[in-house]
Amino acid sequence: MKPQTIGRVLGIGIRVAGRMAGQRVAANVQAGASTPAGGSVARPVIIDAVRGSAGARVSGRTAGQATGNVARGVGGFLKPFRRVGNIVFLEVVGAFFFLFVIVFGNWAWRLRAQAMHGPDHARFLVYAAMMLVFLYLSVSSFWRAKRR
């Protein structure tokens, strides 16, 4: 089966399941309003897979607008913490990378006597290169944190 086909089938299935859930909720609300004791009457769920009803579309739009409003409200609340959170994240990542600088630097220092002509010449070069890569990542992370 092609990935496009799997995605299409899953998308259609999710839309149908959402429509079913919306109709079931609407049926329960209508049933609760029509019975005087507030009990619910089991009604069959009718699925219109080709085109949804106007009421389902309106309730879907209303739910989408409410979700968007909640997302904007939460985003507005968290906006002041975003800058500080990014700075702290960059500093933590820089410190984490610096731990690798210490480890690879220590291993390279132990092999410094064999740096040019010893049997572990290749290992020394690998350790030194890894130390430089992580040093660059650490310094650049702290530099980006300072710029923010």
C-alpha positions as CSV (number, residue, x, y, z in Angstrom):
1,M,0.0,0.0,0.0
2,K,1.3,3.5,-0.9
3,P,2.0,5.9,1.9
4,Q,-0.4,8.4,0.3
5,T,-3.2,5.8,0.4
6,I,-2.5,5.0,4.0
7,G,-2.6,8.6,5.0
8,R,-5.8,9.2,3.0
9,V,-7.5,6.2,4.6
10,L,-6.5,7.3,8.1
11,G,-7.6,10.9,7.4
12,I,-11.0,9.8,6.2
13,G,-11.4,7.4,9.1
14,I,-10.5,10.2,11.6
15,R,-13.0,12.6,10.0
16,V,-15.7,10.0,10.1
17,A,-15.0,9.1,13.7
18,G,-15.0,12.8,14.6
19,R,-18.4,13.3,12.9
20,M,-19.7,10.3,14.7
21,A,-18.6,11.6,18.1
22,G,-20.0,15.1,17.3
23,Q,-23.4,13.6,16.3
24,R,-23.4,11.4,19.4
25,V,-22.8,14.4,21.6
26,A,-25.4,16.4,19.8
27,A,-27.9,13.6,20.1
28,N,-27.2,13.3,23.9
29,V,-27.7,17.1,24.3
30,Q,-31.0,17.0,22.4
31,A,-32.2,13.9,24.3
32,G,-31.3,15.5,27.6
33,A,-33.2,18.7,26.7
34,S,-36.3,16.8,25.5
35,T,-36.8,14.5,28.5
36,P,-38.2,16.2,31.6
37,A,-36.1,14.1,34.1
38,G,-32.9,14.8,32.3
39,G,-32.3,11.2,31.5
40,S,-30.8,10.3,28.1
41,V,-32.6,8.2,25.5
42,A,-30.4,6.0,23.3
43,R,-30.8,7.1,19.7
44,P,-29.1,5.7,16.7
45,V,-26.1,7.6,15.3
46,I,-26.5,8.5,11.7
47,I,-23.3,9.2,9.7
48,D,-23.4,11.3,6.7
49,A,-19.9,10.4,5.3
50,V,-20.3,12.3,2.1
51,R,-21.4,15.7,3.4
52,G,-21.8,16.8,7.0
53,S,-24.9,18.6,8.3
54,A,-24.9,22.3,8.7
55,G,-25.2,22.0,12.5
56,A,-22.2,19.8,12.7
57,R,-20.2,22.3,10.6
58,V,-21.2,25.2,12.8
59,S,-20.4,23.3,16.0
60,G,-17.1,22.3,14.5
61,R,-16.3,26.0,13.7
62,T,-17.3,27.1,17.1
63,A,-15.1,24.5,18.7
64,G,-12.2,25.5,16.4
65,Q,-12.6,29.1,17.3
66,A,-12.7,28.3,21.1
67,T,-9.6,26.2,20.7
68,G,-7.8,29.0,18.8
69,N,-8.8,31.5,21.5
70,V,-7.5,29.2,24.3
71,A,-4.2,28.7,22.4
72,R,-3.8,32.4,21.9
73,G,-4.5,33.0,25.6
74,V,-2.0,30.4,26.7
75,G,0.5,31.8,24.2
76,G,0.1,35.3,25.6
77,F,0.5,34.0,29.1
78,L,3.7,32.1,28.3
79,K,5.2,34.8,26.1
80,P,7.3,36.5,28.8
81,F,8.7,33.2,29.9
82,R,9.7,32.2,26.4
83,R,12.8,34.5,26.2
84,V,14.1,33.4,29.6
85,G,13.4,29.8,28.8
86,N,15.3,29.9,25.6
87,I,18.3,31.5,27.3
88,V,18.3,28.9,30.1
89,F,18.0,26.1,27.5
90,L,20.9,27.4,25.5
91,E,23.1,27.7,28.6
92,V,22.2,24.1,29.8
93,V,23.0,22.8,26.3
94,G,26.3,24.7,26.3
95,A,27.2,23.2,29.7
96,F,26.3,19.7,28.5
97,F,28.5,20.1,25.4
98,F,31.3,21.4,27.6
99,L,31.2,18.1,29.6
100,F,32.2,16.4,26.4
101,V,35.0,18.9,25.9
102,I,36.4,17.9,29.3
103,V,36.1,14.2,28.6
104,F,37.7,14.3,25.1
105,G,40.3,16.8,26.3
106,N,41.3,14.5,29.1
107,W,41.7,11.6,26.7
108,A,43.7,13.7,24.3
109,W,45.9,15.0,27.1
110,R,46.8,11.4,28.1
111,L,47.9,10.6,24.5
112,R,49.8,13.9,24.0
113,A,53.2,12.2,24.1
114,Q,52.2,10.1,21.1
115,A,50.6,12.9,19.2
116,M,53.1,12.9,16.3
117,H,54.7,9.5,16.0
118,G,53.2,7.1,18.5
119,P,51.1,4.1,17.9
120,D,48.0,6.0,19.2
121,H,48.5,8.9,16.8
122,A,45.1,8.3,15.1
123,R,43.2,8.1,18.4
124,F,44.8,11.4,19.6
125,L,43.7,13.1,16.4
126,V,40.1,11.8,16.8
127,Y,40.0,12.9,20.5
128,A,41.4,16.3,19.6
129,A,38.9,16.8,16.7
130,M,36.0,15.7,18.9
131,M,37.1,18.1,21.6
132,L,37.2,21.0,19.1
133,V,33.8,20.2,17.7
134,F,32.2,20.1,21.1
135,L,34.1,23.2,22.2
136,Y,32.7,25.0,19.2
137,L,29.2,23.8,20.0
138,S,29.5,24.8,23.6
139,V,30.9,28.3,22.9
140,S,28.4,29.0,20.2
141,S,25.5,28.0,22.5
142,F,26.7,30.3,25.2
143,W,27.3,33.1,22.6
144,R,23.7,32.7,21.3
145,A,22.4,32.8,24.9
146,K,24.3,36.0,25.5
147,R,23.0,37.6,22.3
148,R,19.4,37.0,23.4
